[in-house]
């Protein structure tokens, strides 16, 4: 259950359209939606720009959007939401407002603990398994998988999560890499506890990103860059035939992970029907 319920991209001419930096205005209002304490309408009354974009403080950065959008913030917390408008020559103007969410949505709240990797308490919620020379490094809110060039080293992190039979769940996170050599990145929902030191390949492959032969940069929300050709993946939405404990297992490895594959803001949420 992503935080954004909007956005569509379009091309724009940033060179000469009469919209000057002086006329740019990014101010906006925040209005709670009466039907849900986790939904808000963001409205900018000024449409004097080439395009506008919004950053919902979820790690995904800016996304294009209209000057009136509805957002869904399923987790309790404080969010610094930013609106940016772009004018001639790519000149920008920003405004930020703070939104406080008092309670998590009962159906779509994040079941992952420590998914932001913000501090030692977050990191302690995960079991780290450096398989065959893979390395997990936590810094500045990111987990980065690395290895030694040519080692085929891999690593994994795992966490137990309680699920309900017949209910849909969705995995998402923020993902980035500058490229790897013959690599893989997979997310499993394990119905049996993974064995330390052993690559886990059974049960449910929830989703994966194609990085086997990828030399360029790849980044964004995990759900937007999934591998469409991964045979057994679920498309990052999964339903369990039996309730109880599953182990969310995130695994990454390669012949050479080069500068690394990094993730943040890991989410595993119920999907509202």
C-alpha positions in Angstrom: 0.0 0.0 0.0 2.1 2.9 -1.3 1.7 6.4 0.1 0.8 8.0 -3.2 -2.6 7.7 -5.0 -1.8 9.9 -7.9 0.9 11.1 -10.4 1.3 10.9 -14.1 4.4 12.0 -16.0 4.6 14.3 -19.0 7.2 16.0 -21.0 7.7 19.7 -20.6 9.6 22.5 -22.3 11.8 24.2 -19.7 13.2 26.9 -22.0 10.8 29.6 -22.9 7.2 29.7 -21.8 6.8 33.0 -20.1 6.8 31.5 -16.6 9.4 33.5 -14.8 11.2 32.6 -11.5 9.5 35.6 -9.9 6.0 34.3 -10.6 6.6 30.8 -9.2 4.6 29.9 -6.1 4.8 26.5 -4.4 2.5 27.3 -1.4 -0.1 24.7 -0.6 -2.7 23.8 2.0 -3.2 20.5 3.8 -6.8 19.3 4.4 -7.6 16.1 6.3 -10.0 13.8 4.5 -13.0 13.1 6.8 -13.3 9.4 5.8 -9.8 8.5 7.0 -7.4 9.9 9.6 -4.5 8.8 7.3 -5.7 10.6 4.1 -5.0 14.2 3.2 -5.6 16.5 0.3 -2.8 18.8 -0.7 -3.9 21.8 -2.7 -1.9 24.5 -4.4 -4.0 27.4 -5.7 -1.4 28.7 -8.1 -1.0 26.9 -11.4 1.6 29.3 -12.9 4.3 26.7 -13.5 5.5 24.2 -16.1 5.0 21.3 -13.8 4.8 20.5 -10.1 6.0 17.6 -8.1 5.6 16.3 -4.5 8.0 14.6 -2.0 6.0 12.7 0.6 9.0 12.1 2.9 9.0 8.4 2.1 12.5 8.2 0.6 11.3 8.1 -2.9 12.0 11.7 -3.7 9.9 13.9 -6.0 7.1 12.6 -8.2 5.0 14.6 -10.7 1.6 15.5 -9.6 -1.3 17.9 -10.2 -1.8 21.0 -8.0 -4.5 19.1 -6.0 -3.7 15.6 -4.9 -4.9 13.1 -2.3 -2.2 11.2 -0.3 -2.4 8.2 2.0 0.0 8.1 5.0 -0.7 4.7 6.6 1.9 4.8 9.4 1.8 7.0 12.5 4.5 9.6 12.5 5.6 13.1 11.4 6.1 13.8 7.7 7.8 16.8 6.1 5.8 17.0 2.8 7.4 19.2 0.1 5.8 20.8 -3.0 8.1 21.9 -5.8 7.2 23.9 -8.9 9.4 24.2 -11.9 9.5 27.2 -14.3 11.5 28.4 -17.3 15.1 27.2 -17.4 14.4 24.6 -14.8 14.3 27.1 -12.0 12.4 25.8 -8.9 10.6 27.0 -5.9 9.8 24.8 -2.9 7.5 24.8 0.1 7.4 22.2 3.0 4.7 21.5 5.5 4.7 19.1 8.4 1.9 16.5 8.7 1.4 14.6 11.9 -0.4 11.2 11.7 -1.6 10.1 15.1 -2.4 6.4 14.5 -1.4 3.8 11.9 -4.1 2.6 9.6 -5.4 -0.8 11.0 -5.4 -2.5 7.7 -2.4 -1.0 5.9 0.0 -0.1 8.7 3.6 -1.3 8.2 4.2 -4.8 9.8 8.0 -4.4 9.3 9.9 -3.3 12.4 13.0 -1.2 11.9 12.4 -0.8 8.2 14.0 2.7 8.1 17.4 1.5 9.4 17.5 4.8 11.3 19.4 3.6 14.4 20.7 0.6 16.3 17.3 -0.2 17.6 15.9 -0.5 14.0 18.9 -2.6 12.9 18.5 -4.9 15.9 15.1 -6.0 14.5 16.8 -7.8 11.7 18.8 -11.0 11.5 21.8 -10.5 9.2 23.3 -13.5 7.3 26.5 -12.7 5.4 26.5 -15.8 3.1 29.7 -16.8 1.2 31.4 -13.4 1.5 28.5 -11.0 1.1 28.6 -7.9 3.4 25.7 -5.9 4.9 26.6 -2.3 6.0 24.1 0.0 7.7 24.7 3.8 7.5 22.5 6.9 7.3 19.2 5.1 7.0 20.4 2.7 4.3 21.4 -1.0 4.2 24.0 -1.6 1.5 24.9 -5.1 0.2 28.5 -5.4 -1.1 31.1 -8.1 -1.7 34.6 -8.6 -3.1 34.9 -8.4 -6.9 34.5 -11.8 -8.5 33.5 -13.6 -5.2 29.8 -14.3 -6.0 29.3 -13.3 -2.3 25.7 -12.8 -1.1 24.0 -11.6 2.0 20.5 -11.6 3.5 18.4 -10.0 6.2 15.4 -11.6 7.8 12.6 -10.8 10.1 9.6 -12.8 11.5 6.1 -11.3 10.7 2.7 -12.6 11.7 0.2 -12.9 8.8 -3.4 -13.8 8.5 -4.6 -16.5 6.1 -6.4 -15.3 3.0 -5.3 -11.6 3.4 -3.3 -9.8 0.8 0.1 -8.3 1.7 2.4 -6.0 -0.3 6.2 -5.5 -0.1 7.8 -2.3 -1.0 11.0 -0.3 -0.2 13.3 2.3 -1.7 16.0 0.8 -3.9 19.2 2.1 -5.6 22.4 0.8 -7.3 24.9 2.2 -9.8 25.2 -1.2 -11.4 26.4 -4.7 -10.7 28.0 -7.6 -12.5 25.8 -10.7 -12.7 23.7 -10.0 -9.7 20.4 -10.8 -8.1 18.0 -9.1 -5.6 15.1 -11.2 -4.3 12.5 -11.0 -1.6 11.1 -14.2 -0.1 8.2 -14.9 2.3 9.6 -18.0 4.1 7.1 -20.3 5.8 10.0 -22.0 7.5 12.8 -20.2 9.3 15.9 -19.7 7.1 19.0 -21.6 8.1 22.0 -19.4 8.9 24.8 -19.7 6.3 22.5 -21.3 3.7 20.9 -19.6 0.7 17.2 -19.7 1.0 15.4 -20.6 -2.3 12.1 -22.1 -1.2 8.5 -21.2 -0.4 7.3 -17.9 -1.9 9.4 -15.6 -4.1 7.5 -12.4 -3.5 9.4 -10.2 -5.9 12.8 -9.4 -7.4 14.6 -6.7 -9.4 16.5 -7.7 -12.5 20.2 -6.8 -11.9 21.9 -9.9 -13.5 23.5 -7.9 -16.3 23.0 -4.3 -15.4 25.7 -1.7 -15.7 23.7 1.5 -15.3 22.0 3.2 -12.4 18.7 1.9 -11.1 16.8 3.6 -8.4 13.3 4.3 -7.1 10.4 2.6 -5.3 10.9 -1.2 -5.5 7.4 -1.6 -6.8 8.1 0.5 -9.8 11.2 -1.4 -11.0 10.2 -5.0 -10.5 11.5 -7.7 -12.9 8.5 -8.6 -15.1 10.1 -11.9 -16.3 10.6 -13.5 -12.9 8.7 -16.7 -13.2 7.5 -17.4 -9.6 7.3 -13.9 -8.2 4.0 -12.6 -7.1 4.3 -9.0 -8.3 5.1 -7.9 -4.7 1.5 -8.8 -3.5 1.1 -12.2 -1.8 -1.7 -14.1 0.0 -1.0 -16.9 2.4 -3.1 -20.0 2.6 -2.2 -20.4 6.3 -1.8 -17.8 9.0 1.0 -17.5 11.5 4.7 -16.6 11.3 6.5 -16.0 8.1 10.1 -14.8 7.7 10.5 -11.8 5.4 13.9 -12.5 3.7 15.6 -9.9 1.5 18.6 -11.4 -0.4 21.2 -9.9 -2.7 24.4 -11.2 -4.3 26.5 -11.0 -7.4 29.7 -11.9 -9.1 30.6 -8.3 -8.3 28.3 -6.0 -6.4 30.7 -3.1 -7.2 29.5 0.0 -5.3 26.7 -2.0 -3.8 22.9 -2.3 -3.8 21.2 -0.2 -1.2 17.7 -0.3 0.3 15.7 1.8 2.8 12.1 2.3 4.0 11.2 -1.4 3.9 7.4 -2.0 4.1 5.2 -5.1 4.3 1.5 -4.0 4.5 -1.9 -5.4 4.3 -3.7 -4.5 1.1 -7.2 -3.0 1.6 -9.8 -4.8 -0.5 
